[in-house]
Amino acid sequence: MSTQTMQPFAQGDVSRAQDMVPPQDLNALMLMSTLILLAALGIGYMLAMSATTPNDIFAQPSAVLAVGLALALWVEGSVAMRNLIRVDLFMLMVLYLLTFFEFLLPQDPVRNVVTTGSAQLTVEIVILGFAGIVIGRHLAPVRRAMPRQVTLYNAPGATILMLLACAVLGYFYMLLTVNFSLSELLFQMSRERFSQPWSRGQLGSLGVLLGELALLKFLIPPLAAAVLAQWRRYRLWQLVLTGLILYLVLFESFASGTRNVFLSHMMTFLAAYALLSPKLTFAKAAAVFGPALIIGYFAIYYLPEIRTVGLRNFELAEATSDSFFVDMNLVNISQLTDIFPAQYPFLGAEIPYTAAIRPIPRGLWPGKPEGLSLGIEEALGVTGMTLSATFVGELWMAGGTLAVGLAALIFGAVAGWWNRKALRARSNMDMILYATGFFPAGLCMRSFLSVAPALLPLIAFVIYRNIRFSLR
């Protein structure tokens, strides 16, 4: 193996890299998976256009796209399992989960709220969203070889220190509201959603500004994964402390009933664990990802009930349902296509502008707009609850088919660019940074308007890493 090939993995804290996969092989596999996915999307589109009821229009493409995704993953993972821990693949799976997945199973008829024409248009633009990501990732092709197995190291103290800092700062405001009582903190977490003393109150309050520090908690799962993946390098008290902090984060997100937060924590943990685990094998991956899939299914099915009644009042026997519910985003998108632009004009640049300014605390900008001039809930005539429509619905509100397609291409290109971070990683911190990117990537699929705040932990991580590097 040449010195030039080894260079990206021979500096910093890297110990070794073995058996490199050339970039041309990785790009060829990605092209093959793209052809498979585009074929599945084409078949799914034709099936939807020939169906006669809204439920069939949504259900017909579901199985085809599931098979297409499975085949694409099999192709991509044929060279190494590490090649599956990619942001573009994660985005495609999340978008499928948020749209077609629930229609794999029987659902109540939606014909009373969705017309056949709007259902077909919805499938058309959602498929366009998939295709845009699939094609857009080729705008940032792989340029470095990928090691099938790579071991990256940092000084254990640096990881533990950052883990502690994120925990202390992330939970500071919550602990402040309960007089730093851990038992009261856990009790409040188990109550129904929005009943906690740290829930958002008046816009612009100091508590909201302090509460923004809670975003640092999203760095905890990948940091904990780095410790647990290389547990032999840490002392017993460090492992125990890591486990307790990780449990607190997962318990909070589970008890809150917020599925996208809980599943994001799980995904960033699993991504970092898989990338940093020495000699990742299929059996080892199955032992970790298998239980995670079961927990994820349970979370999708039951967390809506938990967030309504609170974990302390939740009873499994009373939470059963005849249908599997995610968010019914396809229904929401269909209703939005009926309204925009027939009843209301497209919102245009208001969508990206609102998304861009969302991270700015109102305490620093008292006159900041409170939201869209016409939000999803207002447009659909819904009060007392929030609705999601994925980035497809939000970008449709901005500019229709053109906006959806252009945004999807950009998201795919950004995902391809971010994937390069894993190939350039020279230490645990680099790989943790890469794994943290799965959180905003997944959240972007659910809501483009919500993705900007999710970038703040990434920015904080980059600042910390750069400062630490400069002090060496």
Backbone torsions as a table, in degrees:
resi	resn	phi	psi	omega
1	MET	NA	133.1	-174.0
2	SER	-76.1	157.9	176.9
3	THR	-64.0	-36.8	-178.9
4	GLN	-64.6	-39.0	178.9
5	THR	-65.4	-36.5	-176.2
6	MET	-80.1	-15.4	-168.9
7	GLN	-54.6	-45.1	-177.1
8	PRO	-62.5	-18.5	-176.5
9	PHE	-113.3	5.1	-174.9
10	ALA	-104.8	0.9	-179.3
11	GLN	-108.7	177.6	177.9
12	GLY	63.1	-129.8	-176.0
13	ASP	-106.2	16.0	-177.1
14	VAL	-76.6	136.7	-178.5
15	SER	-96.6	-38.7	-179.5
16	ARG	-166.4	160.2	171.4
17	ALA	-140.2	143.4	-174.1
18	GLN	-134.6	150.1	167.5
19	ASP	50.5	76.4	-175.6
20	MET	-78.8	141.5	173.7
21	VAL	-100.3	119.7	-176.2
22	PRO	-61.4	149.1	-179.5
23	PRO	-61.3	-33.4	-180.0
24	GLN	-64.7	-32.9	176.5
25	ASP	-68.4	-40.8	179.3
26	LEU	-65.3	-41.7	179.0
27	ASN	-67.6	-35.2	177.8
28	ALA	-65.5	-41.6	177.4
29	LEU	-65.1	-39.2	178.4
30	MET	-65.2	-37.6	177.1
31	LEU	-64.4	-41.1	178.9
32	MET	-63.7	-43.5	178.8
33	SER	-66.6	-32.6	176.7
34	THR	-63.2	-44.1	178.7
35	LEU	-62.1	-40.4	177.9
36	ILE	-63.3	-45.4	-178.2
37	LEU	-67.1	-41.5	179.2
38	LEU	-65.4	-36.2	176.1
39	ALA	-64.7	-43.4	178.4
40	ALA	-63.8	-40.7	178.7
41	LEU	-65.0	-39.6	178.0
42	GLY	-64.4	-44.4	178.5
43	ILE	-65.2	-42.9	178.3
44	GLY	-60.3	-40.0	178.7
45	TYR	-62.8	-45.5	-178.9
46	MET	-65.3	-38.8	177.4
47	LEU	-63.8	-41.1	-179.4
48	ALA	-66.1	-39.8	-177.8
49	MET	-69.7	-21.7	179.9
50	SER	-94.4	-9.0	179.2
51	ALA	-76.6	158.7	-172.6
52	THR	-114.7	-12.9	178.4
53	THR	-122.6	151.8	179.6
54	PRO	-55.6	-41.5	179.7
55	ASN	-62.2	-42.2	178.8
56	ASP	-69.2	-35.3	178.2
57	ILE	-61.6	-38.4	178.3
58	PHE	-79.0	-34.4	-173.6
59	ALA	-79.9	-35.2	-174.4
60	GLN	-58.3	-44.9	-179.8
61	PRO	-75.4	-14.9	-170.9
62	SER	-60.5	-50.4	-177.8
63	ALA	-67.3	-38.8	-179.2
64	VAL	-63.7	-44.4	-179.9
65	LEU	-68.3	-34.1	176.9
66	ALA	-63.0	-43.8	177.7
67	VAL	-64.9	-42.0	179.5
68	GLY	-61.8	-43.2	177.6
69	LEU	-64.0	-42.0	-179.9
70	ALA	-62.4	-44.5	178.9
71	LEU	-65.0	-40.5	179.2
72	ALA	-63.0	-41.9	178.3
73	LEU	-65.5	-38.6	179.1
74	TRP	-63.4	-41.8	178.9
75	VAL	-64.9	-48.1	-177.3
76	GLU	-64.2	-34.7	-177.3
77	GLY	-87.8	2.9	-175.9
78	SER	-68.3	-25.7	-180.0
79	VAL	-87.8	-32.4	-179.7
80	ALA	-174.2	143.9	179.4
81	MET	-64.5	-27.7	179.0
82	ARG	-60.8	-25.8	-178.5
83	ASN	-70.9	-12.5	177.6
84	LEU	-86.3	-16.1	-179.3
85	ILE	-86.5	71.8	-175.3
86	ARG	-129.1	146.2	-176.0
87	VAL	-67.6	-39.4	-178.8
88	ASP	-63.0	-42.7	178.5
89	LEU	-65.7	-38.5	178.4
90	PHE	-63.4	-43.1	179.5
91	MET	-61.9	-41.2	179.1
92	LEU	-64.1	-41.5	179.5
93	MET	-67.6	-39.6	178.4
94	VAL	-65.5	-43.6	179.6
95	LEU	-62.6	-38.5	177.1
96	TYR	-65.5	-42.8	178.6
97	LEU	-60.1	-38.8	-175.9
98	LEU	-80.0	-12.1	-175.3
99	THR	-120.4	-76.4	-169.9
100	PHE	-85.1	-21.1	-169.8
101	PHE	-56.5	-45.5	-175.1
102	GLU	-67.1	-19.7	179.2
103	PHE	-88.0	3.7	167.0
104	LEU	-67.8	-27.1	-179.2
105	LEU	-106.2	157.4	-179.9
106	PRO	-59.2	136.9	178.8
107	GLN	-127.8	155.1	175.3
108	ASP	-60.6	147.7	-179.8
109	PRO	-57.8	136.7	179.9
110	VAL	-112.0	12.0	-176.1
111	ARG	-65.1	-22.9	-179.6
112	ASN	-74.0	-18.7	-177.9
113	VAL	-118.0	-11.1	-177.7
114	VAL	-133.0	129.9	176.0
115	THR	-86.1	161.9	179.4
116	THR	-61.5	-41.7	-179.2
117	GLY	-64.3	-44.1	180.0
118	SER	-69.6	-33.0	177.3
119	ALA	-64.7	-42.3	179.0
120	GLN	-67.4	-39.2	176.5
121	LEU	-63.8	-38.2	178.7
122	THR	-62.4	-47.3	178.0
123	VAL	-60.4	-39.0	180.0
124	GLU	-60.9	-47.2	-176.0
125	ILE	-78.3	-29.4	175.7
126	VAL	-67.6	-42.9	176.1
127	ILE	-61.8	-37.4	175.1
128	LEU	-61.2	-39.6	177.1
129	GLY	-61.3	-45.2	175.6
130	PHE	-59.3	-49.8	-176.2
131	ALA	-62.0	-38.3	179.2
132	GLY	-61.3	-43.6	178.2
133	ILE	-65.6	-44.5	-178.0
134	VAL	-60.7	-43.3	-179.1
135	ILE	-78.5	-39.7	-176.3
136	GLY	-61.4	-30.3	-179.5
137	ARG	-64.5	-22.0	177.8
138	HIS	-74.8	-11.7	176.3
139	LEU	-72.2	-15.3	175.7
140	ALA	-128.7	72.4	-175.6
141	PRO	-67.7	163.8	177.9
142	VAL	-69.2	135.1	-178.9
143	ARG	-122.4	-4.1	-179.9
144	ARG	-125.4	152.6	174.9
145	ALA	-68.7	151.4	179.8
146	MET	-113.4	127.5	175.1
147	PRO	-76.3	136.9	177.4
148	ARG	-64.8	-36.1	175.0
149	GLN	-136.1	134.6	177.5
150	VAL	-143.2	139.0	178.8
151	THR	-113.3	118.8	-179.4
152	LEU	-113.9	141.5	-177.0
153	TYR	-131.5	147.1	166.4
154	ASN	-126.3	165.6	169.0
155	ALA	-63.6	127.6	-176.9
156	PRO	-54.6	-35.8	-177.7
157	GLY	-60.9	-34.9	-178.6
158	ALA	-65.7	-41.7	179.6
159	THR	-67.3	-43.8	-179.8
160	ILE	-64.4	-40.3	-179.8
161	LEU	-62.9	-43.8	179.7
162	MET	-68.7	-37.1	177.1
163	LEU	-60.0	-45.1	178.6
164	LEU	-64.9	-42.6	-179.6
165	ALA	-61.8	-43.0	179.0
166	CYS	-65.0	-38.2	179.9
167	ALA	-68.1	-46.2	-178.1
168	VAL	-64.6	-49.5	-179.3
169	LEU	-70.2	-38.3	-178.0
170	GLY	-65.9	-34.2	-177.7
171	TYR	-103.1	5.3	-175.2
172	PHE	-59.1	-52.1	-176.3
173	TYR	-65.8	-39.2	178.8
174	MET	-62.6	-43.3	177.8
175	LEU	-66.5	-35.3	178.8
176	LEU	-61.0	-39.6	-177.3
177	THR	-72.2	-17.0	179.0
178	VAL	-115.3	24.1	177.6
179	ASN	56.3	35.9	175.4
180	PHE	58.4	34.2	175.9
181	SER	-97.4	114.0	-178.2
182	LEU	-65.6	-39.9	179.7
183	SER	-63.8	-40.6	178.2
184	GLU	-68.0	-35.4	177.6
185	LEU	-59.3	-48.2	-179.8
186	LEU	-65.2	-38.1	179.0
187	PHE	-63.9	-44.8	-179.6
188	GLN	-65.7	-35.3	177.7
189	MET	-61.7	-31.7	-176.1
190	SER	-82.9	-3.4	179.4
191	ARG	-82.5	171.9	-179.2
192	GLU	-63.7	158.0	-173.0
193	ARG	-61.8	142.4	177.5
194	PHE	70.4	9.3	177.8
195	SER	-97.2	-3.7	-177.0
196	GLN	-76.7	150.2	-179.3
197	PRO	-65.6	-18.5	179.4
198	TRP	-92.3	2.1	178.6
199	SER	-62.5	151.6	-176.7
200	ARG	-58.8	130.4	177.7
201	GLY	-109.0	-129.0	-178.5
202	GLN	-63.7	136.9	-179.5
203	LEU	-60.6	132.4	175.4
204	GLY	90.4	3.4	-178.5
205	SER	-71.6	161.7	178.7
206	LEU	-62.9	-34.5	179.5
207	GLY	-60.6	-39.3	177.8
208	VAL	-63.5	-40.7	179.6
209	LEU	-64.1	-45.0	176.6
210	LEU	-66.0	-34.5	-179.2
211	GLY	-63.8	-21.0	178.2
212	GLU	-62.9	-23.7	177.3
213	LEU	-63.8	-19.9	-180.0
214	ALA	-62.1	-20.0	177.7
215	LEU	-61.3	-23.0	178.6
216	LEU	-64.7	-18.9	178.9
217	LYS	-64.0	-22.8	-179.9
218	PHE	-71.7	-11.8	174.7
219	LEU	-85.3	-14.6	-173.7
220	ILE	-67.2	-48.1	-179.0
221	PRO	-56.4	-47.7	178.0
222	PRO	-67.3	-32.5	175.7
223	LEU	-65.5	-43.3	177.8
224	ALA	-63.9	-37.5	178.2
225	ALA	-62.5	-38.0	178.9
226	ALA	-62.2	-38.1	179.2
227	VAL	-70.4	-48.9	-174.7
228	LEU	-71.5	-30.0	178.4
229	ALA	-67.3	-29.7	-179.5
230	GLN	-121.9	48.9	-170.2
231	TRP	-62.1	-25.3	-179.3
232	ARG	-65.7	-18.8	-177.7
233	ARG	-88.0	-2.9	-174.9
234	TYR	-116.4	156.3	177.3
235	ARG	-79.7	163.5	-175.9
236	LEU	-60.2	-43.5	-176.8
237	TRP	-67.1	-29.9	177.3
238	GLN	-69.8	-38.9	178.0
239	LEU	-67.3	-41.4	179.3
240	VAL	-64.7	-45.3	179.2
241	LEU	-61.3	-42.9	178.6
242	THR	-61.4	-44.3	179.5
243	GLY	-62.3	-40.6	-179.9
244	LEU	-66.7	-43.0	179.3
245	ILE	-65.4	-43.3	177.9
246	LEU	-61.9	-41.9	178.5
247	TYR	-61.0	-41.8	-179.3
248	LEU	-61.6	-43.5	-179.9
249	VAL	-65.1	-45.8	-179.2
250	LEU	-68.1	-38.5	178.4
251	PHE	-63.5	-43.8	-179.1
252	GLU	-62.0	-48.0	-177.4
253	SER	-67.7	-35.1	178.2
254	PHE	-69.7	-46.6	-178.5
255	ALA	-65.1	-28.4	179.5
256	SER	-72.8	-18.3	-178.9
257	GLY	74.8	10.8	-178.8
258	THR	-87.7	99.5	-171.3
259	ARG	-63.1	-42.6	-176.4
260	ASN	-66.1	-31.5	178.2
261	VAL	-72.8	-47.8	-179.2
262	PHE	-61.5	-46.2	-179.1
263	LEU	-68.3	-31.6	175.6
264	SER	-65.6	-43.1	176.3
265	HIS	-58.4	-45.0	-179.9
266	MET	-62.6	-42.7	-175.6
267	MET	-69.5	-42.8	179.5
268	THR	-66.2	-33.8	175.7
269	PHE	-65.2	-48.9	-176.8
270	LEU	-65.2	-39.5	179.9
271	ALA	-62.9	-48.1	-179.8
272	ALA	-65.4	-39.9	179.8
273	TYR	-63.0	-44.8	-178.9
274	ALA	-66.0	-39.0	-177.5
275	LEU	-73.9	-29.7	-175.2
276	LEU	-103.8	-5.9	179.9
277	SER	-75.0	124.5	179.3
278	PRO	-63.9	133.3	175.5
279	LYS	53.0	62.7	178.4
280	LEU	-69.6	120.3	178.9
281	THR	-111.3	169.1	178.9
282	PHE	-63.2	-42.0	-179.2
283	ALA	-64.1	-40.6	179.3
284	LYS	-66.5	-41.1	178.3
285	ALA	-65.6	-40.6	-179.9
286	ALA	-64.7	-35.7	-179.8
287	ALA	-66.9	-27.0	179.9
288	VAL	-94.8	-48.4	-174.9
289	PHE	-76.6	-28.8	179.6
290	GLY	-59.1	-58.0	176.6
291	PRO	-59.6	-33.7	-180.0
292	ALA	-64.1	-37.6	177.8
293	LEU	-65.2	-39.0	178.5
294	ILE	-65.6	-44.7	178.1
295	ILE	-62.9	-40.4	179.0
296	GLY	-62.5	-41.8	177.3
297	TYR	-62.4	-44.3	178.2
298	PHE	-59.9	-42.3	-178.4
299	ALA	-64.3	-44.9	-179.7
300	ILE	-62.2	-38.0	-174.6
301	TYR	-76.2	-42.4	-168.7
302	TYR	-107.3	-20.4	-174.9
303	LEU	-61.9	-31.7	174.6
304	PRO	-58.0	-36.8	177.4
305	GLU	-71.1	-39.0	-179.2
306	ILE	-64.1	-40.8	-178.8
307	ARG	-69.7	-20.4	179.3
308	THR	-81.8	-46.7	-175.0
309	VAL	-101.1	-16.0	-175.4
310	GLY	90.5	146.3	-177.7
311	LEU	-61.3	-34.5	-178.3
312	ARG	-68.4	-22.2	-179.9
313	ASN	-106.3	3.4	-175.4
314	PHE	-77.7	133.7	175.2
315	GLU	-126.8	123.8	-173.0
316	LEU	-60.4	-41.3	-175.2
317	ALA	-65.4	-27.5	-177.1
318	GLU	-91.7	-3.0	-174.7
319	ALA	-103.4	8.0	-179.1
320	THR	-72.4	152.3	-179.6
321	SER	-142.1	152.4	-179.3
322	ASP	-78.5	-15.2	-178.8
323	SER	-129.6	155.6	179.7
324	PHE	-93.9	120.6	-173.4
325	PHE	-115.1	127.5	171.2
326	VAL	-103.7	-81.2	176.3
327	ASP	-143.8	-2.3	-174.9
328	MET	51.5	44.7	-178.4
329	ASN	-65.1	-32.9	178.5
330	LEU	-62.2	-37.8	177.2
331	VAL	-66.2	-44.6	-180.0
332	ASN	-62.8	-42.0	178.7
333	ILE	-63.5	-41.3	180.0
334	SER	-59.6	-43.1	179.3
335	GLN	-66.9	-34.2	177.2
336	LEU	-67.8	-34.7	178.3
337	THR	-68.3	-25.3	175.5
338	ASP	-73.7	-28.8	-173.2
339	ILE	-92.4	-41.6	179.8
340	PHE	-104.2	126.2	0.5
341	PRO	-100.8	17.8	-175.2
342	ALA	-63.9	-44.1	-177.9
343	GLN	-102.9	-34.0	-179.7
344	TYR	-130.7	143.6	177.9
345	PRO	-70.1	156.1	176.1
346	PHE	-57.5	146.2	-176.5
347	LEU	-81.2	-14.1	175.1
348	GLY	60.8	-134.0	-174.7
349	ALA	-68.8	-8.4	178.8
350	GLU	-61.4	-33.0	-179.8
351	ILE	-65.1	-58.1	179.2
352	PRO	-64.0	-32.8	178.9
353	TYR	-64.8	-47.0	179.4
354	THR	-62.5	-38.8	177.9
355	ALA	-64.9	-39.4	-175.6
356	ALA	-69.1	-36.5	-175.5
357	ILE	-89.0	-4.3	-175.1
358	ARG	-59.5	-36.9	-179.1
359	PRO	-69.4	-15.4	-175.9
360	ILE	-72.4	118.0	-179.0
361	PRO	-62.4	141.6	178.8
362	ARG	-66.6	-22.4	176.1
363	GLY	-64.7	-25.0	176.9
364	LEU	-95.1	-19.0	-179.6
365	TRP	-138.0	81.7	-175.8
366	PRO	-58.2	-30.5	-177.1
367	GLY	-91.0	13.0	-178.7
368	LYS	-61.1	135.2	178.0
369	PRO	-56.8	142.2	-176.3
370	GLU	-79.7	-12.8	179.9
371	GLY	165.4	-161.8	179.1
372	LEU	-70.5	152.7	174.6
373	SER	-63.4	-26.8	175.1
374	LEU	-143.0	99.9	-178.3
375	GLY	-79.6	171.8	-179.1
376	ILE	-60.3	-46.2	-177.7
377	GLU	-62.9	-44.6	179.7
378	GLU	-64.6	-41.3	-179.5
379	ALA	-63.1	-36.3	-178.3
380	LEU	-92.9	1.3	176.5
381	GLY	71.2	35.0	-178.3
382	VAL	-111.2	135.7	176.7
383	THR	-127.5	154.8	175.6
384	GLY	80.1	6.4	178.7
385	MET	-157.7	161.4	177.5
386	THR	-104.9	146.1	179.2
387	LEU	-119.6	150.2	174.4
388	SER	-120.1	155.1	-179.8
389	ALA	-141.5	17.1	-175.4
390	THR	60.3	174.5	179.1
391	PHE	-65.0	-23.9	-179.7
392	VAL	-63.7	-47.2	179.5
393	GLY	-66.3	-41.3	-179.1
394	GLU	-66.2	-42.5	179.9
395	LEU	-73.6	-25.7	172.3
396	TRP	-63.1	-40.8	176.9
397	MET	-61.3	-28.9	-178.7
398	ALA	-77.3	-44.5	-174.4
399	GLY	-164.7	21.2	174.9
400	GLY	73.5	-150.5	-173.6
401	THR	-59.3	-42.6	-178.5
402	LEU	-60.6	-43.6	-178.8
403	ALA	-65.8	-41.3	179.3
404	VAL	-62.7	-48.8	-178.3
405	GLY	-63.8	-43.6	-179.6
406	LEU	-65.4	-44.0	179.5
407	ALA	-62.4	-42.3	-179.6
408	ALA	-62.7	-40.9	176.8
409	LEU	-61.1	-42.9	179.1
410	ILE	-64.5	-43.8	179.7
411	PHE	-61.4	-41.1	178.3
412	GLY	-63.8	-41.5	179.3
413	ALA	-65.4	-41.9	178.5
414	VAL	-64.2	-39.4	177.9
415	ALA	-62.8	-43.7	177.6
416	GLY	-62.3	-39.9	177.5
417	TRP	-65.0	-41.9	-178.9
418	TRP	-67.5	-32.9	178.1
419	ASN	-58.5	-28.1	179.2
420	ARG	-64.7	-23.3	179.6
421	LYS	-60.1	-38.4	-179.6
422	ALA	-65.2	-37.0	-178.8
423	LEU	-75.1	-22.0	178.9
424	ARG	-96.7	2.7	-175.7
425	ALA	-62.7	135.0	179.5
426	ARG	-122.0	-1.4	179.6
427	SER	-158.0	170.6	175.9
428	ASN	-56.2	-41.6	-177.2
429	MET	-60.6	-39.0	177.3
430	ASP	-62.3	-42.4	-178.0
431	MET	-73.5	-33.6	175.8
432	ILE	-65.2	-41.1	176.7
433	LEU	-58.9	-44.0	178.5
434	TYR	-61.6	-46.4	-178.7
435	ALA	-64.0	-33.4	178.8
436	THR	-62.8	-26.3	179.1
437	GLY	-65.5	-16.2	178.4
438	PHE	-66.5	-28.6	-179.0
439	PHE	-65.2	-57.2	177.7
440	PRO	-64.6	-29.5	179.0
441	ALA	-64.3	-46.7	178.5
442	GLY	-67.6	-40.0	-179.8
443	LEU	-65.5	-33.5	179.2
444	CYS	-62.5	-35.2	177.8
445	MET	-65.1	-36.5	179.8
446	ARG	-77.7	-40.7	-177.9
447	SER	-158.2	109.8	175.6
448	PHE	-62.6	-33.0	-179.2
449	LEU	-65.6	-20.7	-175.3
450	SER	-102.7	0.1	-169.9
451	VAL	-77.8	-29.6	-174.9
452	ALA	-59.6	-45.8	177.4
453	PRO	-59.9	-30.1	-179.6
454	ALA	-69.6	-15.4	177.8
455	LEU	-80.7	-16.5	-177.3
456	LEU	-62.1	-44.0	175.8
457	PRO	-59.3	-36.9	176.9
458	LEU	-61.4	-45.1	-179.7
459	ILE	-63.3	-42.6	178.2
460	ALA	-61.6	-39.5	179.4
461	PHE	-63.9	-44.3	-179.3
462	VAL	-62.7	-42.5	179.1
463	ILE	-62.0	-45.4	179.6
464	TYR	-61.1	-45.9	-177.4
465	ARG	-63.6	-41.5	-179.4
466	ASN	-67.4	-39.5	177.3
467	ILE	-64.2	-43.8	179.2
468	ARG	-62.3	-40.2	179.5
469	PHE	-66.1	-39.1	-177.5
470	SER	-69.2	-24.8	-178.5
471	LEU	-86.5	-5.1	-179.3
472	ARG	-67.8	NA	NA
